[in-house]
């Protein structure tokens, strides 16, 4: 049993925002109340949380754990360690493994691996189509019964509009969301960064904002047509935010997520490391493949719209799109480098920059990492993303003012591919508790016996 | 970097050696980090090299004992031959790696191939690559000098320098000149490096192309890179008025297949530089082309071989420019 004492408790699921104590008994939250009033008994461990914020464990709607199939990039063991370090007590893993998560057998494999080797709760996402080929629907009912929390062919969009329509219709039976990676491939073609002045500057093929927006618009029309739950993965453009806003106003059942990197970095990051003073000529640090991600990093204007969208509830959640890759996947010609950012361990630090800059308030940020994603992948059995008594003891403790420098060599993730390497962040995860177990604790955290 | 005057007596006995104190470059990746003075230094050095090229024995010992490696990951005959000859005229040893045939097929990574060349003792590596940024990757991971011989759609600095040099040679200066670049600007590394070079030297650049062949975000590009204004004029007859130099770009035939153009026929009707259109430019206007020429497509044969064409001279000047750059890079290191 564990007493978390004297922390600043913030839980948007119950409007909680005050200093207090919290008790964990086995894997549940058993008591919450004012500081010093907890019914402490002999044998309790005590975690002094003064100066820290105590909130529900973060939930990531969008992680790539790579197992089975790409264990050189990440495994369920290393991916969940990375999650724990990043404050995530629950992660939803995407279906683009090899084999993909399109049968009960693969769902069971992932769940078993997660139970044995995983540090945090892993909720698998199943494929929309067999083999993620975009040709035939996967056996969605079986996948739902096996325990997937959503369906997605992420990495690829569902190109066939009729198939997408039927996937949405069919998903209504289980009331699980369909998550689409919105990209019109005939527009993005073999683009590698945002289309605009930076793509021109670097002579790289661009991906226009319209490539995302055209697909978002189609999906919203289909969600309206079918009445099914649609979730837009990694929205990145001002136009997408406007389309989602319009659909929500009409009552379409849509939710959306944004990633930490799309909220904090622009296309200009590809020109070079932002730590080096900017010159208008290119240095040898140009063409940094660690900033190559799909959808691509966009513009300041898009970032402003995404933040506004978060505040106004147009964008529901923040998800990492954690996409670990090997060194060889990135240390090559920019066009040939893999898309993706290893994001679990930097997500919170980079998001706190928005709080410290006054662009986002802390409670909204926590809500987008806890209560809101929990609403999207509502668990049948338990209430996630909450500190309510009886909820699973998934708790994140962070120090909002602790400064640290990102060093990818220290990542638990196998993927060292981050555009934030060397960045100084203010705000650090100090401990993560998943199902009552401390799965990560900073060196500064001491747990004492009673 | 320590810069001292090299012993130039054997290189340029009949002209005074240009000052190397100005020279800052260990690599030639693009012209974006060149100053006007540095480009003028390249011109002066090229003048001396042209003098060497006129000799009966076109060989000086400047780079004796140095090794130049060329790594061409994209087909090229002219540029590679030019670099090879430039190095040989300066007495360097040359190894040529044709990466299209060898390493790429074997699945060898670019960095691995480059590191092998470095381990073999190459002092300068000349790289041509179909992907933008490859020379930057090389410069980031290697300790030898890298010369960009053309990367993807991005840059072709030695070509732009020889274009600038050729115009400068004929018209005496670049400042205030009106230079029209016609055609596939979007996919043209030659155009991109020329935009930098012309702007640095004070020439006015006019881009003439249909919008489907123009780069995206051009205005933001100009603003963010602190470039002087660049005019876009889609109508060729208007663009050519008062031009001092005209550069029709090679039109890749696959542009039509990707629907950037309806047909070659229409392109020829709208954008081919022919004698009638050339007469709209100034009477002394020069016609340049980065080669190889698609005769009868972007340029009419009578213009390509006409009195105002300096296309062949560009090739000779290219050799002098590349000799000058090799000399400056090695000299700058001494």
HADDOCK unambig.tbl for C-alpha pairs under 7 A between the chains (distance, minus, plus):
assign (segid A and resid 195 and name CA) (segid B and resid 216 and name CA) 6.89 0.50 0.50
assign (segid A and resid 196 and name CA) (segid B and resid 216 and name CA) 5.35 0.50 0.50
assign (segid A and resid 196 and name CA) (segid B and resid 217 and name CA) 4.60 0.50 0.50
assign (segid A and resid 197 and name CA) (segid B and resid 216 and name CA) 6.34 0.50 0.50
assign (segid A and resid 197 and name CA) (segid B and resid 217 and name CA) 4.33 0.50 0.50
assign (segid A and resid 197 and name CA) (segid B and resid 218 and name CA) 6.11 0.50 0.50
assign (segid A and resid 197 and name CA) (segid B and resid 220 and name CA) 5.64 0.50 0.50
assign (segid A and resid 197 and name CA) (segid B and resid 221 and name CA) 4.67 0.50 0.50
assign (segid A and resid 200 and name CA) (segid B and resid 215 and name CA) 5.89 0.50 0.50
assign (segid A and resid 200 and name CA) (segid B and resid 216 and name CA) 6.23 0.50 0.50
assign (segid A and resid 200 and name CA) (segid B and resid 217 and name CA) 6.99 0.50 0.50
assign (segid A and resid 201 and name CA) (segid B and resid 221 and name CA) 6.61 0.50 0.50
assign (segid A and resid 202 and name CA) (segid B and resid 132 and name CA) 6.91 0.50 0.50
assign (segid A and resid 202 and name CA) (segid B and resid 154 and name CA) 5.68 0.50 0.50
assign (segid A and resid 203 and name CA) (segid B and resid 132 and name CA) 5.90 0.50 0.50
assign (segid A and resid 203 and name CA) (segid B and resid 152 and name CA) 6.88 0.50 0.50
assign (segid A and resid 203 and name CA) (segid B and resid 153 and name CA) 4.62 0.50 0.50
assign (segid A and resid 203 and name CA) (segid B and resid 154 and name CA) 4.05 0.50 0.50
assign (segid A and resid 204 and name CA) (segid B and resid 132 and name CA) 6.28 0.50 0.50
assign (segid A and resid 204 and name CA) (segid B and resid 153 and name CA) 6.91 0.50 0.50
assign (segid A and resid 280 and name CA) (segid B and resid 225 and name CA) 5.17 0.50 0.50
assign (segid A and resid 281 and name CA) (segid B and resid 32 and name CA) 5.25 0.50 0.50
assign (segid A and resid 281 and name CA) (segid B and resid 33 and name CA) 5.50 0.50 0.50
assign (segid A and resid 284 and name CA) (segid B and resid 136 and name CA) 5.02 0.50 0.50
assign (segid A and resid 284 and name CA) (segid B and resid 137 and name CA) 6.96 0.50 0.50
assign (segid A and resid 284 and name CA) (segid B and resid 139 and name CA) 5.88 0.50 0.50
assign (segid A and resid 284 and name CA) (segid B and resid 140 and name CA) 5.17 0.50 0.50
assign (segid A and resid 285 and name CA) (segid B and resid 140 and name CA) 6.61 0.50 0.50
assign (segid A and resid 286 and name CA) (segid B and resid 136 and name CA) 6.75 0.50 0.50
assign (segid A and resid 287 and name CA) (segid B and resid 133 and name CA) 6.01 0.50 0.50
assign (segid A and resid 332 and name CA) (segid B and resid 110 and name CA) 6.79 0.50 0.50
assign (segid A and resid 333 and name CA) (segid B and resid 131 and name CA) 6.73 0.50 0.50
assign (segid A and resid 333 and name CA) (segid B and resid 133 and name CA) 6.92 0.50 0.50
assign (segid A and resid 333 and name CA) (segid B and resid 134 and name CA) 5.52 0.50 0.50
assign (segid A and resid 334 and name CA) (segid B and resid 133 and name CA) 6.83 0.50 0.50
assign (segid A and resid 335 and name CA) (segid B and resid 131 and name CA) 6.49 0.50 0.50
